Amino acid sequence: MLNALGITIIFLIIIFMEVPGLIKKKKTKEIVVFFILIAIGYTLNLLVAFDIKVTATNKIIEMLLKPVEKIWGK
């Protein structure tokens, strides 16, 4: 449980450090991508913290990032 709290605090610090600059520069696409990546990283870290086995994370990440690629316009 303490691991989850530590992970949450670290991710909140990262969010509070990065997001205000993106908002000031009005980088909407970057904010969306940032939160998608943060959500993926946070979820995977919590799963590891609670000893839940996650297999083939690269395929999961690839599947989740395909829509982002379409948003980005490549």
N, C-alpha and C positions, 0 to 999 in steps of 0.2 A: 504494500500500500504506500509505503514511503517512497518507493521508486516511482510510482505513478505521480505522486505529488511533485517530486523533483523534476520529472519530465515535463509536467504541466507548467511549472514555474519557468523552466528553461525556454519552452516554446512561447510562453507569454512574453518573456523578455525579448526574444527575437522579433515577435510580432510588433511590440511597442517600439522597437528600434527601427524597423524597416518601413512599416506602413505609413507613418506620418509624412515621410519624404515622398513616397509614391502619391499620396493624396495631394500634397502641395503641388507636385508636378503634373497632376491630373493624368496619371498613367493608369487608366482603367484596365486595359488588357493585362498589364503587368501585375496589378492587384489581384485580378482573377486567377492568373497563373500562380502567383505567390500563395494564395490561400488554398488552391488545389494541392500544390506541392507540400505545404505545411500540413494540411489535413492527412495526406498520405503518409508523410513522415511521422506525424503524431500517432496515427493509428498503428503503424507498424512498430513504433517504439513501445506503445502500450501493450501490444500483443507479446512482444519479447519480454517486457517487464513482468507480465503475468504468466510467463512460461507457456504460452500458447504457440504451438508449432505452426509456422507459416511456410508453406512450400511454394516454390517458384514465384518468389516476389517480383522478379524481373518481368514475368509475363503479366502479372497483375498491374504493375506500374505502366507497362506498355499499353495495356488495354485501357487504363484510365487516362492516359495522356493523348490518345488518338483524337478525342474531341477537342482537346486544347490545341492540337496541331491545326485543326480546321479553323478554330477561332483565330489563331495567330496568322493564318493566311498563307501557309506554305503549300 
